[in-house]
């Protein structure tokens, strides 16, 4: 199984790399300034402090997108509830709304 590592410089993740399995196993590969992140979510632009990766703050556009998706999901849930009250079945909803 390959490993994933974050290249950290001055407390920021500059790159994320995959260390592929080698003929003798990937344990022979040593990287300076890289921290293994296999199984940990981290990416370029993240901070690394006190042995923890910290996601960068979301942009205004990302926050607006998240809010719109939540509002859309809430409107759909309300519409589905109203249609069920009118006598449609769950199968009818799936056929109608996908």
C-alpha positions in Angstrom: 0.0 0.0 0.0 1.4 3.4 -0.9 1.8 6.2 1.7 0.8 9.8 1.4 2.9 12.6 2.9 2.6 16.4 3.2 5.6 18.5 2.4 5.5 21.2 5.1 7.5 24.4 5.1 7.2 27.2 7.7 4.0 25.6 9.0 2.2 25.4 5.7 1.6 22.4 3.4 3.3 23.2 0.1 2.7 19.8 -1.6 1.1 16.4 -1.1 2.9 13.4 -2.5 2.3 9.7 -2.9 5.1 7.4 -1.9 4.5 4.3 -4.1 5.4 0.8 -3.0 8.9 -0.1 -4.2 10.6 -3.3 -4.9 12.0 -3.3 -1.3 9.0 -1.6 0.3 8.3 2.1 0.8 9.8 2.1 4.3 13.2 2.7 2.8 12.2 6.2 1.6 12.9 9.0 4.0 11.7 12.6 3.3 13.0 15.7 5.0 10.2 18.1 5.8 7.5 15.7 4.9 4.9 14.4 7.3 3.0 11.2 6.6 -0.7 11.9 6.2 -2.0 8.4 5.2 -5.5 8.3 6.5 -5.5 12.0 7.5 -7.2 14.8 5.5 -4.7 17.5 4.6 -3.9 19.4 1.4 -1.9 22.2 -0.1 -2.5 25.5 1.7 -3.4 23.8 5.0 -1.5 24.8 8.2 0.5 22.4 10.4 0.8 23.3 14.0 1.2 21.2 17.2 1.1 17.9 15.2 -2.2 18.8 13.6 -3.3 19.8 10.2 -5.7 22.8 10.0 -7.8 23.5 6.9 -7.6 27.0 5.5 -10.7 29.2 6.1 -13.4 28.9 3.4 -13.7 31.6 0.8 -16.8 33.8 0.6 -17.8 31.9 -2.6 -17.4 28.5 -0.8 -19.6 29.7 2.1 -22.2 31.0 -0.3 -22.3 27.7 -2.2 -22.6 25.7 1.0 -25.5 27.9 2.2 -27.2 27.6 -1.2 -26.9 23.8 -1.1 -28.4 23.7 2.4 -31.3 26.0 1.3 -31.9 23.9 -1.8 -32.0 20.6 0.3 -34.4 22.2 2.8 -36.7 23.4 0.0 -36.7 19.9 -1.5 -37.4 18.3 1.8 -40.4 20.6 2.3 -41.7 19.9 -1.2 -41.4 16.2 -0.7 -43.2 16.4 2.6 -46.1 18.3 0.9 -46.3 15.8 -2.0 -46.4 12.9 0.5 -49.3 14.7 2.3 -51.1 14.9 -1.0 -51.0 11.1 -1.3 -48.0 10.5 -3.4 -45.8 7.5 -2.5 -42.1 7.4 -2.0 -41.8 5.6 -5.3 -43.8 8.4 -7.0 -41.4 10.9 -5.5 -38.4 9.0 -6.8 -39.9 8.8 -10.3 -40.8 12.5 -10.2 -37.8 14.1 -8.5 -35.1 11.5 -9.1 
